[in-house]
C-alpha cells in the first residue's frame, strides 16, 4: 500500500495540499495529513507522521512541513518512496531568529486577525495579491490557527536540526519546487539543497510566492505528476 503523506506549513492544515493530493491518489492509495499541531519538536512531528501513516510513503511537504519531511527521511529512509519539498530550507536557526520569532508570537497573540492581514502580502506573489478570493481564503487559514499552535510551531522551528548534515544520505528521489517570487525559500536555496541530495530536481513555478500550493495548485499538481511519471515513481497501485 502507498500512502501520500501531506505536511502543511506553519499555521496551516489539510487545505495546503488537499486538492493536489486528491488529484494524485488512485484506487488503492490513501492520503494521510500529518499532525503538526500537537508536538513541541519537528522530530516529534516526524515520528508521529511515520507512526500514523502506513506502507510506503510519497511525502508532499510545504515550508515548515519540508523540515518535518527531511526528519522523516532521516528517521525512516526505507519508508520513503519519493519526497516533494515545496518552499523550504534546510539549515538550522541563525543568531537573529529567536528574537524575530518571539516578535511574531507576541504580534499574533495580540491580534491574530491583524497578524494574518499583515503576513499574507509578505508571502504571496503580486498576481496572487490581486486574487481577492485567494487572499480571503489564506487569511481564514491563518486566523483558524489556534494561538498556542502558532507559538508551539515557532518554538519547534527554533529547535530544528541542521538538515544539511544528513541530506546527502537520502537515496530516494526528491523534487524541490518553489515560486518565482518566494523570498523566504528562493530558487538559489533550493538549488543548494538539490546539490546535497543524491537524486534531486529543482523547479521554479512562475507567478507564485511562498504559499505555492495555495497559489498555483494546478501547476504544482502537473509538475509533481509529470515528475513521478517520468521517474517511474507513481504509486504502484496507479499503474495496475
N, C-alpha and C positions, 0 to 999 in steps of 0.2 A: 504494500500500500504506500502511496505517496501522499504526503501532506504538504500543502502550500502554507507556510507559516508567514503571517504578515505581522510586522512590528512597526507600530507608529512612532512618530517623533514626540518630542516634549509637548505636553498639553493636548495631545491628540488621542485618537481612538480608532476604532474599526473603520471609520469614514475615510481614513487616509488611503486605504488600499482596496476597499470592498468591491468597487466596480471592476477594478483591474484583476483582482484575484478571481472574482466570479467569472470573468470572461476567459481566464486561463484554465480554470479547472474543467475536468471532463468526468465522465462516469468512472467511478472507482477511486477518484481523488477526493480529498477533503480539504477544507480551509480551516486553519486554526489562527485565531487572533491572539497574539501574545499579550499577557497581562503586564503592563509596565507601570501600574499604579500602586502596587502593594509592597514591593521590596525596596530596601534602602540602598542597594548597590546594583550596579549593572551586572555584576557576576551573579547576583541572586535572581535578577530578572531573566538572565540567560538560562540558568539552571531550571527555573520554573518552566520556561518555554520548552526546554528539552524534555522535561518530565511529563508535560501535559500534551505534547504533540506526539503522534505515533508514526512509525515507519520511517522511510527515507524522506528527507526534507528538502524542499525548494523554498528558500528563505527570501522574502521581499521585505526590505528594511529601509526606513527613511530617517535621516538625520540622527537623533539620539538612538533610534532603533538600529542604525547601522553599527553603532558601537556595541549594542547588545548582540547583534548578529555575529560580529567578529569574535565576541567572547564565546558564543555558541560554537563557532568554528574551532576555538582553542580547546573548549571542554570536550567536544564530541565530534571531531572531524569526520569520523567514519559514518556519521548520521547524515551529513550534508551532501546532497546530490548537486546542488547549484545554489549560488547566492547572488542576489541583486542588491546592490548598495546604492541608494539614492541620496544625494545631497548630504554627504557625511564627511568626517575627518577621522584621523587615526591616532593623532598624538595625545599625550596626556595634557592636563591643565597647565596653563602658563602662570607666571607670577602675579598677573593682574586679574586673573579670572575670578578669584574668590570675592573680591570687592564688587566686581561687576554683577555677579550672580546674587550677592546679598542685596544689592540695589534693586535688582529685578524682583526678588522675593518681596521686598518691602513695598515696591510700587504696586505689585499685584494684590498684596494683602490690603492695601489702602483702597483700591478700586479696580477690580478685575475688568469691568466694562471699559473703563478708560484705558487700562493697560492693553486690552485687545485692540482697541481703536488706534493706539499708538504703535503697536507692534506689527500689525499686518502690513502697513505700507513699507516697512523696512525689509520684508522678506518675500515679497512677490514682485513680479515684473511690471513694467509700465503698462503693458497691454492688459495684464490681469487686473490692475487697479481700475481700469475702465469698465470692468465687468461687475456691475453692481450686485448681481445675484451671487457671484462667486465671493465677493468681499463680504457680503452678509452671511454666507454660509461659513466662511472662515472665522468671522467674529463669533458666531454661535459656537463653533468647535472650541475656541479658546475660553469663552465665557462658561461653557459647560464643565470645564476642568475644575475640580474642587481645589481650593487654595492649598490644602495640605498635600495634595498630589503634586501640584506645581512646585511647592517647596521641596518635597521629597525627591523629585526628579532632578531639580537643580543641585541639590546636595549630593545626589548619587553621581552626577556628572563631575562634580569637584573631586570625587574619589576614583574616577575612572583610570584604568591602567593604560599605559602607553602600548597600543596595539602594534606599533611598528616593530616591537621586539619579537613578535611571533608571526606576523603576516606571511613571511617567507616560507613557513611550514605548511601552508594550506595547499593541498593537492587538488582540491575541487575547483571548478571554474567559477570566476566572479565577473559579473557585469557591473560597471560603475556608470551611473547616469547622473547628470547634473544640468541645471538650467543655465542658459547663456547669460542670465542676469543674476545668478546666485553669487552674492558677495560673501557668504559665510562658508560655502563649500565650493570653491572655484574649480574650474577645469584644470588649473595647474595643480591644485591639491589632489584632485582625483588621479591625474596622470602620475603623480608621485606615489600614490597608493598602488596603482596598477603596476608600477615598476618594481614594487616589492613582492608582488604575487607571482606564482609560477604560471598561472593561466588566467589572464585578465584582459578585458577590453574596457575602454573608457569612451563614453558617448556624451555629446552635448546636445541638448534639446532646446531649440530656439523659443523665444518669447515666453520664458519661464524663469522664475526666481527660485528661492529656497524651498518653496512648498510645491515642488514639481508634480507629485502625484495628484494633487488637487487642481493644479493649473492646467496641466496637459495630460489628462488621464488616457485619452485615446492614443496619443503618440507614445506615451510610456508603455501602454499595453502592446502596441505594434512593435516597438523596439525590443521588448522582452520576448514576445512570441517569436520574432524573427531570430533572435539570438539563441533561444532554446532549440528551435528547429534546426538551425544551421550547425549547432554544436551537438545535435542528437541528444538533447537534454530534456526534451519534453517528457512529462510523466509517462512511464511505460504503459499505463492504462490508456492514455490518449492515442497510443499507436496500435492498440489491439484491434 
